């Protein structure tokens, strides 16, 4: 087991830099740190979904995802380290198929909502999409494992499917987008 956090503040980041897992220092507003922050936010949003008393199956899947997101954060914090495997991406695809098979086909876009758990899951999905955009931006400047990109892409897809599952489980209808229906 690695080092335990015994002291929360170190003062080493007071100058606007932070340390990566390899000991190198990078600016706190750098692309890699932006990605790490978005991954962390996605994990926190998933925690908010878990706080909504979802089913044990959804809970188990979301907790597994939280662990994988920590692994992904470790991978991104230690350039050259690989933690996300093809099996992780395939697992997300299996879970997407599992949940989606029980849902009616979509014919329109869905507006975020559908009850508290579903709405929170929509936030997790949008945060995950931001993480994906940041990861793509980072990949234009540094080497990013392809499986990390695939994992984040599939995760946002799974979170979308789970918004639908959670809306139904809570008895809320999905609000479908209607073209032209807006305040004028």
KABELPE-V986597 format. One record per helix or strand. SS is the DSSP state (hx for helix, st for strand). FROM is the first residue (numbers start at 0). LEN is the number of residues. If there is no record, write none. Layout:
[[SS,FROM,LEN] [SS,FROM,LEN]]
This chain:
[[st,16,3] [st,24,3] [hx,30,20] [hx,55,22] [hx,85,16] [st,109,2] [hx,115,24] [hx,145,24] [st,174,2]]
